[in-house]
Amino acid sequence: PDRGGFSELAVVPAGHAFGVPADLPALYAPLVEPFAVGLHGVAAGEVGPGDHVLIVGAGGVGLTTAAWVQARDAERITVADLDPTRRKAARSVGATDVLSSVADADPGGYHVVIECVGLPELIESATAAARARGRIVIAGACERPFEVEPINALLQELSFRFSVAYRPDEFRTVVETFATGLIDPSLVLGPTVGLDRVGDAFEIVRSASAEGRVIVAPAA
């Protein structure tokens, strides 16, 4: 039967296909997409050398974001997440320090704040951590309104930016970065399962019981 996107072979438009070097591990290919998400958010925040960056959330988006922030030579990379396992993972991809709550972040201490969860209360708390003329990037899918104190944002001249998905050129950048070794995608690799265990893969993701990205590989 047709297995759709989980088929061993699939036909896609040429514009949706990106070449991966033959010597790159096959399991790195499915990690291009999540790293492209992180790259897009970091680009939106114009992260550069010497910046102090606060990342809220150490899930898939937060971890790839942290890796890109490190690749751009930020001086300080703080990652806030409730889960100690995720905080440990954040350290492995480049975080210089971690927090259990964004409320503990240094007030006015960061050039860039990137919110990767999508909760109104986290966005509001993150705003307080931005320094004057700071950039706040909202990369988490937030379905509810959030509040910002207008006078504080005005006096601080804060910029709010939203980041969604990625662009084709960012896919190419990720592949090139994997090939050069600037970023090691294996740091976010989780368990790999075969096509006969697709149901198990979704259950692992739903239960949040695995560290790293869950990969479905036909040959596994």
Buried (B, 14 or more C-beta within 10 A) or exposed (E): EEEEEEEEEEEEEEEEEEEBEEEBEEBBBBBBBBBBBBBBBBBBBBBBEEBBBBBBBBBBBBBBBBBBBBBBEBEBBBBBBEBEEBBBBBBBBBBBBBBEEBBEBBEEBBBBBBBBBBBBEBBBBBBBBBBEEBBBBBBBEBEEEBEEEEEEBEEBEBBBBEBEEBEEEBBBBBBEBBEEEEBBBEBBBBBBBEBEBEEBBEEBBEEEEEBBBBBBBEEE
